[in-house]
Amino acid sequence: MSIKLNYPIDMIFEELEFNDCLPSIKFRVNVNVNKFNHNLDYSGELWIDCSVMDFFIKNLNKGKNSILNEVFF
């Protein structure tokens, strides 16, 4: 699974691994921001609880603001 968000910043989530014991997904995350004469690039890996990811995606699909919380590294 790959998720790409490109407004107002570019974010790409690429699925790396799934954990059945604690239902969670490990993602590689790439973030790129080019605004106001500054740029930020981030690349890293993190685990996200499946229920948190489901809630995040449902809110995005409804056009609501959405926040990823309870993320662990």
N, CA, C and O atoms as a Maestro MAE file, in Angstrom:
{
 s_m_m2io_version
 :::
 2.0.0
}

f_m_ct {
 s_m_title
 :::
 protein
 m_atom[292] {
  # First column is atom index #
  i_m_mmod_type
  r_m_x_coord
  r_m_y_coord
  r_m_z_coord
  i_m_residue_number
  s_m_chain_name
  s_m_pdb_residue_name
  s_m_pdb_atom_name
  i_m_atomic_number
  :::
  1 25 0.846 -1.168 0.000 1 A "MET " " N  " 7
  2 3 0.000 0.000 0.000 1 A "MET " " CA " 6
  3 2 0.892 1.231 0.000 1 A "MET " " C  " 6
  4 15 1.912 1.280 0.688 1 A "MET " " O  " 8
  5 25 0.497 2.204 -0.769 2 A "SER " " N  " 7
  6 3 1.212 3.467 -0.815 2 A "SER " " CA " 6
  7 2 0.180 4.588 -0.778 2 A "SER " " C  " 6
  8 15 -0.818 4.542 -1.497 2 A "SER " " O  " 8
  9 25 0.418 5.590 0.056 3 A "ILE " " N  " 7
  10 3 -0.485 6.730 0.177 3 A "ILE " " CA " 6
  11 2 0.312 7.977 -0.143 3 A "ILE " " C  " 6
  12 15 1.396 8.185 0.401 3 A "ILE " " O  " 8
  13 25 -0.221 8.804 -1.022 4 A "LYS " " N  " 7
  14 3 0.464 10.039 -1.384 4 A "LYS " " CA " 6
  15 2 -0.465 11.216 -1.143 4 A "LYS " " C  " 6
  16 15 -1.580 11.258 -1.663 4 A "LYS " " O  " 8
  17 25 0.005 12.172 -0.348 5 A "LEU " " N  " 7
  18 3 -0.701 13.424 -0.099 5 A "LEU " " CA " 6
  19 2 0.160 14.526 -0.697 5 A "LEU " " C  " 6
  20 15 1.370 14.554 -0.473 5 A "LEU " " O  " 8
  21 25 -0.445 15.431 -1.453 6 A "ASN " " N  " 7
  22 3 0.413 16.438 -2.079 6 A "ASN " " CA " 6
  23 2 -0.069 17.864 -1.906 6 A "ASN " " C  " 6
  24 15 0.350 18.749 -2.652 6 A "ASN " " O  " 8
  25 25 -0.937 18.106 -0.941 7 A "TYR " " N  " 7
  26 3 -1.297 19.481 -0.654 7 A "TYR " " CA " 6
  27 2 -1.647 19.611 0.810 7 A "TYR " " C  " 6
  28 15 -2.458 18.815 1.284 7 A "TYR " " O  " 8
  29 25 -1.121 20.517 1.543 8 A "PRO " " N  " 7
  30 3 -0.208 21.596 1.166 8 A "PRO " " CA " 6
  31 2 1.264 21.195 1.161 8 A "PRO " " C  " 6
  32 15 2.125 21.974 0.751 8 A "PRO " " O  " 8
  33 25 1.552 19.968 1.620 9 A "ILE " " N  " 7
  34 3 2.932 19.468 1.548 9 A "ILE " " CA " 6
  35 2 2.910 18.101 0.875 9 A "ILE " " C  " 6
  36 15 1.868 17.448 0.821 9 A "ILE " " O  " 8
  37 25 4.045 17.675 0.369 10 A "ASP " " N  " 7
  38 3 4.146 16.346 -0.249 10 A "ASP " " CA " 6
  39 2 4.521 15.322 0.816 10 A "ASP " " C  " 6
  40 15 5.560 15.441 1.466 10 A "ASP " " O  " 8
  41 25 3.668 14.315 0.989 11 A "MET " " N  " 7
  42 3 3.934 13.221 1.926 11 A "MET " " CA " 6
  43 2 3.644 11.913 1.222 11 A "MET " " C  " 6
  44 15 2.626 11.775 0.543 11 A "MET " " O  " 8
  45 25 4.540 10.951 1.386 12 A "ILE " " N  " 7
  46 3 4.335 9.621 0.826 12 A "ILE " " CA " 6
  47 2 4.532 8.597 1.945 12 A "ILE " " C  " 6
  48 15 5.556 8.592 2.628 12 A "ILE " " O  " 8
  49 25 3.536 7.736 2.118 13 A "PHE " " N  " 7
  50 3 3.610 6.627 3.069 13 A "PHE " " CA " 6
  51 2 3.703 5.346 2.259 13 A "PHE " " C  " 6
  52 15 2.807 5.050 1.468 13 A "PHE " " O  " 8
  53 25 4.774 4.580 2.443 14 A "GLU " " N  " 7
  54 3 4.918 3.287 1.774 14 A "GLU " " CA " 6
  55 2 4.920 2.184 2.832 14 A "GLU " " C  " 6
  56 15 5.730 2.202 3.759 14 A "GLU " " O  " 8
  57 25 4.011 1.230 2.685 15 A "GLU " " N  " 7
  58 3 3.919 0.134 3.645 15 A "GLU " " CA " 6
  59 2 5.139 -0.770 3.536 15 A "GLU " " C  " 6
  60 15 5.530 -1.180 2.444 15 A "GLU " " O  " 8
  61 25 5.735 -1.073 4.692 16 A "LEU " " N  " 7
  62 3 6.903 -1.956 4.737 16 A "LEU " " CA " 6
  63 2 6.605 -3.289 5.403 16 A "LEU " " C  " 6
  64 15 7.104 -4.331 4.980 16 A "LEU " " O  " 8
  65 25 5.780 -3.246 6.458 17 A "GLU " " N  " 7
  66 3 5.603 -4.448 7.283 17 A "GLU " " CA " 6
  67 2 4.280 -4.339 8.040 17 A "GLU " " C  " 6
  68 15 3.792 -3.242 8.310 17 A "GLU " " O  " 8
  69 25 3.710 -5.496 8.376 18 A "PHE " " N  " 7
  70 3 2.469 -5.541 9.136 18 A "PHE " " CA " 6
  71 2 2.684 -6.408 10.362 18 A "PHE " " C  " 6
  72 15 3.299 -7.470 10.266 18 A "PHE " " O  " 8
  73 25 2.182 -5.970 11.527 19 A "ASN " " N  " 7
  74 3 2.323 -6.724 12.768 19 A "ASN " " CA " 6
  75 2 0.945 -7.195 13.210 19 A "ASN " " C  " 6
  76 15 0.073 -6.370 13.484 19 A "ASN " " O  " 8
  77 25 0.731 -8.518 13.283 20 A "ASP " " N  " 7
  78 3 -0.556 -9.080 13.691 20 A "ASP " " CA " 6
  79 2 -0.761 -9.049 15.204 20 A "ASP " " C  " 6
  80 15 -1.896 -8.940 15.667 20 A "ASP " " O  " 8
  81 25 0.323 -9.143 15.981 21 A "CYS " " N  " 7
  82 3 0.198 -9.182 17.445 21 A "CYS " " CA " 6
  83 2 -0.365 -7.868 17.985 21 A "CYS " " C  " 6
  84 15 -1.282 -7.872 18.806 21 A "CYS " " O  " 8
  85 25 0.174 -6.775 17.534 22 A "LEU " " N  " 7
  86 3 -0.328 -5.446 17.858 22 A "LEU " " CA " 6
  87 2 -0.710 -4.847 16.513 22 A "LEU " " C  " 6
  88 15 0.150 -4.304 15.821 22 A "LEU " " O  " 8
  89 25 -1.985 -4.932 16.125 23 A "PRO " " N  " 7
  90 3 -2.362 -4.567 14.758 23 A "PRO " " CA " 6
  91 2 -1.830 -3.183 14.357 23 A "PRO " " C  " 6
  92 15 -2.401 -2.147 14.699 23 A "PRO " " O  " 8
  93 25 -0.734 -3.211 13.632 24 A "SER " " N  " 7
  94 3 -0.084 -1.969 13.230 24 A "SER " " CA " 6
  95 2 0.673 -2.187 11.922 24 A "SER " " C  " 6
  96 15 0.965 -3.313 11.519 24 A "SER " " O  " 8
  97 25 0.975 -1.063 11.279 25 A "ILE " " N  " 7
  98 3 1.665 -1.093 9.994 25 A "ILE " " CA " 6
  99 2 2.917 -0.234 10.083 25 A "ILE " " C  " 6
  100 15 2.885 0.886 10.593 25 A "ILE " " O  " 8
  101 25 4.017 -0.774 9.579 26 A "LYS " " N  " 7
  102 3 5.254 -0.012 9.514 26 A "LYS " " CA " 6
  103 2 5.324 0.658 8.142 26 A "LYS " " C  " 6
  104 15 5.179 0.007 7.107 26 A "LYS " " O  " 8
  105 25 5.549 1.980 8.157 27 A "PHE " " N  " 7
  106 3 5.628 2.753 6.928 27 A "PHE " " CA " 6
  107 2 6.983 3.426 6.790 27 A "PHE " " C  " 6
  108 15 7.618 3.781 7.783 27 A "PHE " " O  " 8
  109 25 7.415 3.595 5.562 28 A "ARG " " N  " 7
  110 3 8.496 4.530 5.246 28 A "ARG " " CA " 6
  111 2 7.779 5.817 4.878 28 A "ARG " " C  " 6
  112 15 6.874 5.809 4.044 28 A "ARG " " O  " 8
  113 25 8.178 6.925 5.494 29 A "VAL " " N  " 7
  114 3 7.528 8.207 5.254 29 A "VAL " " CA " 6
  115 2 8.531 9.165 4.634 29 A "VAL " " C  " 6
  116 15 9.645 9.329 5.131 29 A "VAL " " O  " 8
  117 25 8.123 9.787 3.554 30 A "ASN " " N  " 7
  118 3 8.922 10.832 2.916 30 A "ASN " " CA " 6
  119 2 8.089 12.107 2.900 30 A "ASN " " C  " 6
  120 15 6.948 12.109 2.438 30 A "ASN " " O  " 8
  121 25 8.669 13.191 3.408 31 A "VAL " " N  " 7
  122 3 7.985 14.482 3.457 31 A "VAL " " CA " 6
  123 2 8.862 15.497 2.750 31 A "VAL " " C  " 6
  124 15 10.073 15.553 2.968 31 A "VAL " " O  " 8
  125 25 8.234 16.300 1.898 32 A "ASN " " N  " 7
  126 3 8.960 17.366 1.202 32 A "ASN " " CA " 6
  127 2 8.106 18.621 1.262 32 A "ASN " " C  " 6
  128 15 6.950 18.625 0.839 32 A "ASN " " O  " 8
  129 25 8.698 19.692 1.796 33 A "VAL " " N  " 7
  130 3 8.010 20.977 1.890 33 A "VAL " " CA " 6
  131 2 8.886 22.025 1.233 33 A "VAL " " C  " 6
  132 15 10.056 22.171 1.585 33 A "VAL " " O  " 8
  133 25 8.329 22.752 0.284 34 A "ASN " " N  " 7
  134 3 9.004 23.884 -0.356 34 A "ASN " " CA " 6
  135 2 8.071 25.081 -0.290 34 A "ASN " " C  " 6
  136 15 7.230 25.264 -1.170 34 A "ASN " " O  " 8
  137 25 8.213 25.887 0.734 35 A "LYS " " N  " 7
  138 3 7.347 27.048 0.943 35 A "LYS " " CA " 6
  139 2 8.160 28.220 1.472 35 A "LYS " " C  " 6
  140 15 9.113 28.040 2.229 35 A "LYS " " O  " 8
  141 25 7.774 29.407 1.068 36 A "PHE " " N  " 7
  142 3 8.321 30.639 1.624 36 A "PHE " " CA " 6
  143 2 9.847 30.672 1.612 36 A "PHE " " C  " 6
  144 15 10.470 31.041 2.607 36 A "PHE " " O  " 8
  145 25 10.440 30.292 0.506 37 A "ASN " " N  " 7
  146 3 11.897 30.302 0.321 37 A "ASN " " CA " 6
  147 2 12.637 29.354 1.257 37 A "ASN " " C  " 6
  148 15 13.835 29.526 1.483 37 A "ASN " " O  " 8
  149 25 11.948 28.363 1.801 38 A "HIS " " N  " 7
  150 3 12.565 27.346 2.656 38 A "HIS " " CA " 6
  151 2 12.175 25.982 2.120 38 A "HIS " " C  " 6
  152 15 11.144 25.822 1.465 38 A "HIS " " O  " 8
  153 25 13.015 25.004 2.410 39 A "ASN " " N  " 7
  154 3 12.617 23.651 2.044 39 A "ASN " " CA " 6
  155 2 13.014 22.687 3.141 39 A "ASN " " C  " 6
  156 15 14.023 22.870 3.821 39 A "ASN " " O  " 8
  157 25 12.195 21.649 3.301 40 A "LEU " " N  " 7
  158 3 12.402 20.628 4.319 40 A "LEU " " CA " 6
  159 2 12.189 19.275 3.670 40 A "LEU " " C  " 6
  160 15 11.177 19.051 3.005 40 A "LEU " " O  " 8
  161 25 13.132 18.380 3.860 41 A "ASP " " N  " 7
  162 3 13.011 17.003 3.390 41 A "ASP " " CA " 6
  163 2 13.203 16.083 4.583 41 A "ASP " " C  " 6
  164 15 14.157 16.234 5.347 41 A "ASP " " O  " 8
  165 25 12.294 15.130 4.741 42 A "TYR " " N  " 7
  166 3 12.392 14.157 5.821 42 A "TYR " " CA " 6
  167 2 12.111 12.774 5.252 42 A "TYR " " C  " 6
  168 15 11.218 12.602 4.422 42 A "TYR " " O  " 8
  169 25 12.872 11.801 5.700 43 A "SER " " N  " 7
  170 3 12.628 10.415 5.345 43 A "SER " " CA " 6
  171 2 12.872 9.571 6.585 43 A "SER " " C  " 6
  172 15 13.912 9.702 7.229 43 A "SER " " O  " 8
  173 25 11.933 8.716 6.921 44 A "GLY " " N  " 7
  174 3 12.089 7.872 8.096 44 A "GLY " " CA " 6
  175 2 11.064 6.752 8.092 44 A "GLY " " C  " 6
  176 15 10.248 6.641 7.177 44 A "GLY " " O  " 8
  177 25 11.115 5.927 9.120 45 A "GLU " " N  " 7
  178 3 10.193 4.805 9.260 45 A "GLU " " CA " 6
  179 2 9.460 4.936 10.581 45 A "GLU " " C  " 6
  180 15 10.030 5.375 11.579 45 A "GLU " " O  " 8
  181 25 8.171 4.546 10.580 46 A "LEU " " N  " 7
  182 3 7.390 4.597 11.807 46 A "LEU " " CA " 6
  183 2 6.285 3.560 11.766 46 A "LEU " " C  " 6
  184 15 5.883 3.088 10.702 46 A "LEU " " O  " 8
  185 25 5.800 3.218 12.964 47 A "TRP " " N  " 7
  186 3 4.692 2.273 13.111 47 A "TRP " " CA " 6
  187 2 3.436 3.065 13.430 47 A "TRP " " C  " 6
  188 15 3.475 4.012 14.215 47 A "TRP " " O  " 8
  189 25 2.314 2.675 12.815 48 A "ILE " " N  " 7
  190 3 1.039 3.322 13.074 48 A "ILE " " CA " 6
  191 2 0.011 2.243 13.379 48 A "ILE " " C  " 6
  192 15 -0.134 1.278 12.629 48 A "ILE " " O  " 8
  193 25 -0.699 2.416 14.487 49 A "ASP " " N  " 7
  194 3 -1.778 1.502 14.858 49 A "ASP " " CA " 6
  195 2 -2.816 1.490 13.741 49 A "ASP " " C  " 6
  196 15 -3.156 2.548 13.211 49 A "ASP " " O  " 8
  197 25 -3.324 0.322 13.374 50 A "CYS " " N  " 7
  198 3 -4.276 0.193 12.256 50 A "CYS " " CA " 6
  199 2 -5.544 1.018 12.477 50 A "CYS " " C  " 6
  200 15 -6.049 1.631 11.537 50 A "CYS " " O  " 8
  201 25 -6.068 1.041 13.708 51 A "SER " " N  " 7
  202 3 -7.294 1.810 13.959 51 A "SER " " CA " 6
  203 2 -7.039 3.302 13.791 51 A "SER " " C  " 6
  204 15 -7.919 4.027 13.326 51 A "SER " " O  " 8
  205 25 -5.857 3.770 14.161 52 A "VAL " " N  " 7
  206 3 -5.499 5.179 13.984 52 A "VAL " " CA " 6
  207 2 -5.392 5.514 12.502 52 A "VAL " " C  " 6
  208 15 -5.849 6.569 12.063 52 A "VAL " " O  " 8
  209 25 -4.787 4.613 11.734 53 A "MET " " N  " 7
  210 3 -4.638 4.839 10.289 53 A "MET " " CA " 6
  211 2 -6.003 4.834 9.606 53 A "MET " " C  " 6
  212 15 -6.248 5.648 8.716 53 A "MET " " O  " 8
  213 25 -6.894 3.925 10.011 54 A "ASP " " N  " 7
  214 3 -8.251 3.882 9.443 54 A "ASP " " CA " 6
  215 2 -8.989 5.197 9.688 54 A "ASP " " C  " 6
  216 15 -9.612 5.741 8.776 54 A "ASP " " O  " 8
  217 25 -8.918 5.706 10.918 55 A "PHE " " N  " 7
  218 3 -9.576 6.955 11.283 55 A "PHE " " CA " 6
  219 2 -9.014 8.122 10.461 55 A "PHE " " C  " 6
  220 15 -9.765 8.971 9.983 55 A "PHE " " O  " 8
  221 25 -7.696 8.153 10.305 56 A "PHE " " N  " 7
  222 3 -7.010 9.195 9.534 56 A "PHE " " CA " 6
  223 2 -7.500 9.195 8.082 56 A "PHE " " C  " 6
  224 15 -7.838 10.247 7.539 56 A "PHE " " O  " 8
  225 25 -7.538 8.024 7.460 57 A "ILE " " N  " 7
  226 3 -7.942 7.914 6.054 57 A "ILE " " CA " 6
  227 2 -9.424 8.260 5.881 57 A "ILE " " C  " 6
  228 15 -9.785 8.941 4.922 57 A "ILE " " O  " 8
  229 25 -10.285 7.800 6.793 58 A "LYS " " N  " 7
  230 3 -11.720 8.108 6.692 58 A "LYS " " CA " 6
  231 2 -11.965 9.613 6.755 58 A "LYS " " C  " 6
  232 15 -12.776 10.141 5.995 58 A "LYS " " O  " 8
  233 25 -11.270 10.305 7.657 59 A "ASN " " N  " 7
  234 3 -11.433 11.756 7.751 59 A "ASN " " CA " 6
  235 2 -10.928 12.455 6.495 59 A "ASN " " C  " 6
  236 15 -11.554 13.404 6.025 59 A "ASN " " O  " 8
  237 25 -9.814 12.003 5.948 60 A "LEU " " N  " 7
  238 3 -9.309 12.598 4.711 60 A "LEU " " CA " 6
  239 2 -10.308 12.414 3.573 60 A "LEU " " C  " 6
  240 15 -10.542 13.338 2.794 60 A "LEU " " O  " 8
  241 25 -10.892 11.234 3.477 61 A "ASN " " N  " 7
  242 3 -11.868 10.966 2.418 61 A "ASN " " CA " 6
  243 2 -13.126 11.818 2.557 61 A "ASN " " C  " 6
  244 15 -13.793 12.106 1.564 61 A "ASN " " O  " 8
  245 25 -13.453 12.221 3.786 62 A "LYS " " N  " 7
  246 3 -14.611 13.083 4.019 62 A "LYS " " CA " 6
  247 2 -14.266 14.559 3.839 62 A "LYS " " C  " 6
  248 15 -15.142 15.418 3.936 62 A "LYS " " O  " 8
  249 25 -12.993 14.857 3.577 63 A "GLY " " N  " 7
  250 3 -12.573 16.251 3.416 63 A "GLY " " CA " 6
  251 2 -12.371 16.970 4.738 63 A "GLY " " C  " 6
  252 15 -12.305 18.199 4.776 63 A "GLY " " O  " 8
  253 25 -12.271 16.212 5.823 64 A "LYS " " N  " 7
  254 3 -12.066 16.798 7.154 64 A "LYS " " CA " 6
  255 2 -10.576 16.898 7.463 64 A "LYS " " C  " 6
  256 15 -9.754 16.215 6.853 64 A "LYS " " O  " 8
  257 25 -10.243 17.763 8.424 65 A "ASN " " N  " 7
  258 3 -8.876 17.794 8.931 65 A "ASN " " CA " 6
  259 2 -8.609 16.467 9.619 65 A "ASN " " C  " 6
  260 15 -9.494 15.903 10.263 65 A "ASN " " O  " 8
  261 25 -7.396 15.974 9.481 66 A "SER " " N  " 7
  262 3 -7.071 14.687 10.073 66 A "SER " " CA " 6
  263 2 -5.670 14.727 10.658 66 A "SER " " C  " 6
  264 15 -4.751 15.297 10.069 66 A "SER " " O  " 8
  265 25 -5.521 14.119 11.816 67 A "ILE " " N  " 7
  266 3 -4.233 14.117 12.524 67 A "ILE " " CA " 6
  267 2 -3.849 12.669 12.821 67 A "ILE " " C  " 6
  268 15 -4.669 11.878 13.290 67 A "ILE " " O  " 8
  269 25 -2.590 12.338 12.541 68 A "LEU " " N  " 7
  270 3 -2.066 11.025 12.941 68 A "LEU " " CA " 6
  271 2 -1.490 11.170 14.347 68 A "LEU " " C  " 6
  272 15 -0.541 11.925 14.561 68 A "LEU " " O  " 8
  273 25 -2.064 10.450 15.293 69 A "ASN " " N  " 7
  274 3 -1.497 10.446 16.633 69 A "ASN " " CA " 6
  275 2 -1.261 9.007 17.060 69 A "ASN " " C  " 6
  276 15 -1.626 8.070 16.350 69 A "ASN " " O  " 8
  277 25 -0.653 8.841 18.213 70 A "GLU " " N  " 7
  278 3 -0.306 7.514 18.711 70 A "GLU " " CA " 6
  279 2 0.602 6.776 17.732 70 A "GLU " " C  " 6
  280 15 0.471 5.569 17.528 70 A "GLU " " O  " 8
  281 25 1.511 7.514 17.139 71 A "VAL " " N  " 7
  282 3 2.508 6.946 16.246 71 A "VAL " " CA " 6
  283 2 3.718 6.559 17.086 71 A "VAL " " C  " 6
  284 15 4.100 7.307 17.986 71 A "VAL " " O  " 8
  285 25 4.325 5.418 16.816 72 A "PHE " " N  " 7
  286 3 5.532 5.040 17.547 72 A "PHE " " CA " 6
  287 2 6.621 4.652 16.582 72 A "PHE " " C  " 6
  288 15 6.358 4.121 15.503 72 A "PHE " " O  " 8
  289 25 7.852 4.922 16.979 73 A "PHE " " N  " 7
  290 3 9.027 4.716 16.118 73 A "PHE " " CA " 6
  291 2 9.767 3.452 16.478 73 A "PHE " " C  " 6
  292 15 10.777 3.129 15.854 73 A "PHE " " O  " 8
  :::
 }
 m_bond[291] {
  # First column is bond index #
  i_m_from
  i_m_to
  i_m_order
  :::
  1 1 2 1
  2 2 3 1
  3 3 4 2
  4 3 5 1
  5 5 6 1
  6 6 7 1
  7 7 8 2
  8 7 9 1
  9 9 10 1
  10 10 11 1
  11 11 12 2
  12 11 13 1
  13 13 14 1
  14 14 15 1
  15 15 16 2
  16 15 17 1
  17 17 18 1
  18 18 19 1
  19 19 20 2
  20 19 21 1
  21 21 22 1
  22 22 23 1
  23 23 24 2
  24 23 25 1
  25 25 26 1
  26 26 27 1
  27 27 28 2
  28 27 29 1
  29 29 30 1
  30 30 31 1
  31 31 32 2
  32 31 33 1
  33 33 34 1
  34 34 35 1
  35 35 36 2
  36 35 37 1
  37 37 38 1
  38 38 39 1
  39 39 40 2
  40 39 41 1
  41 41 42 1
  42 42 43 1
  43 43 44 2
  44 43 45 1
  45 45 46 1
  46 46 47 1
  47 47 48 2
  48 47 49 1
  49 49 50 1
  50 50 51 1
  51 51 52 2
  52 51 53 1
  53 53 54 1
  54 54 55 1
  55 55 56 2
  56 55 57 1
  57 57 58 1
  58 58 59 1
  59 59 60 2
  60 59 61 1
  61 61 62 1
  62 62 63 1
  63 63 64 2
  64 63 65 1
  65 65 66 1
  66 66 67 1
  67 67 68 2
  68 67 69 1
  69 69 70 1
  70 70 71 1
  71 71 72 2
  72 71 73 1
  73 73 74 1
  74 74 75 1
  75 75 76 2
  76 75 77 1
  77 77 78 1
  78 78 79 1
  79 79 80 2
  80 79 81 1
  81 81 82 1
  82 82 83 1
  83 83 84 2
  84 83 85 1
  85 85 86 1
  86 86 87 1
  87 87 88 2
  88 87 89 1
  89 89 90 1
  90 90 91 1
  91 91 92 2
  92 91 93 1
  93 93 94 1
  94 94 95 1
  95 95 96 2
  96 95 97 1
  97 97 98 1
  98 98 99 1
  99 99 100 2
  100 99 101 1
  101 101 102 1
  102 102 103 1
  103 103 104 2
  104 103 105 1
  105 105 106 1
  106 106 107 1
  107 107 108 2
  108 107 109 1
  109 109 110 1
  110 110 111 1
  111 111 112 2
  112 111 113 1
  113 113 114 1
  114 114 115 1
  115 115 116 2
  116 115 117 1
  117 117 118 1
  118 118 119 1
  119 119 120 2
  120 119 121 1
  121 121 122 1
  122 122 123 1
  123 123 124 2
  124 123 125 1
  125 125 126 1
  126 126 127 1
  127 127 128 2
  128 127 129 1
  129 129 130 1
  130 130 131 1
  131 131 132 2
  132 131 133 1
  133 133 134 1
  134 134 135 1
  135 135 136 2
  136 135 137 1
  137 137 138 1
  138 138 139 1
  139 139 140 2
  140 139 141 1
  141 141 142 1
  142 142 143 1
  143 143 144 2
  144 143 145 1
  145 145 146 1
  146 146 147 1
  147 147 148 2
  148 147 149 1
  149 149 150 1
  150 150 151 1
  151 151 152 2
  152 151 153 1
  153 153 154 1
  154 154 155 1
  155 155 156 2
  156 155 157 1
  157 157 158 1
  158 158 159 1
  159 159 160 2
  160 159 161 1
  161 161 162 1
  162 162 163 1
  163 163 164 2
  164 163 165 1
  165 165 166 1
  166 166 167 1
  167 167 168 2
  168 167 169 1
  169 169 170 1
  170 170 171 1
  171 171 172 2
  172 171 173 1
  173 173 174 1
  174 174 175 1
  175 175 176 2
  176 175 177 1
  177 177 178 1
  178 178 179 1
  179 179 180 2
  180 179 181 1
  181 181 182 1
  182 182 183 1
  183 183 184 2
  184 183 185 1
  185 185 186 1
  186 186 187 1
  187 187 188 2
  188 187 189 1
  189 189 190 1
  190 190 191 1
  191 191 192 2
  192 191 193 1
  193 193 194 1
  194 194 195 1
  195 195 196 2
  196 195 197 1
  197 197 198 1
  198 198 199 1
  199 199 200 2
  200 199 201 1
  201 201 202 1
  202 202 203 1
  203 203 204 2
  204 203 205 1
  205 205 206 1
  206 206 207 1
  207 207 208 2
  208 207 209 1
  209 209 210 1
  210 210 211 1
  211 211 212 2
  212 211 213 1
  213 213 214 1
  214 214 215 1
  215 215 216 2
  216 215 217 1
  217 217 218 1
  218 218 219 1
  219 219 220 2
  220 219 221 1
  221 221 222 1
  222 222 223 1
  223 223 224 2
  224 223 225 1
  225 225 226 1
  226 226 227 1
  227 227 228 2
  228 227 229 1
  229 229 230 1
  230 230 231 1
  231 231 232 2
  232 231 233 1
  233 233 234 1
  234 234 235 1
  235 235 236 2
  236 235 237 1
  237 237 238 1
  238 238 239 1
  239 239 240 2
  240 239 241 1
  241 241 242 1
  242 242 243 1
  243 243 244 2
  244 243 245 1
  245 245 246 1
  246 246 247 1
  247 247 248 2
  248 247 249 1
  249 249 250 1
  250 250 251 1
  251 251 252 2
  252 251 253 1
  253 253 254 1
  254 254 255 1
  255 255 256 2
  256 255 257 1
  257 257 258 1
  258 258 259 1
  259 259 260 2
  260 259 261 1
  261 261 262 1
  262 262 263 1
  263 263 264 2
  264 263 265 1
  265 265 266 1
  266 266 267 1
  267 267 268 2
  268 267 269 1
  269 269 270 1
  270 270 271 1
  271 271 272 2
  272 271 273 1
  273 273 274 1
  274 274 275 1
  275 275 276 2
  276 275 277 1
  277 277 278 1
  278 278 279 1
  279 279 280 2
  280 279 281 1
  281 281 282 1
  282 282 283 1
  283 283 284 2
  284 283 285 1
  285 285 286 1
  286 286 287 1
  287 287 288 2
  288 287 289 1
  289 289 290 1
  290 290 291 1
  291 291 292 2
  :::
 }
}
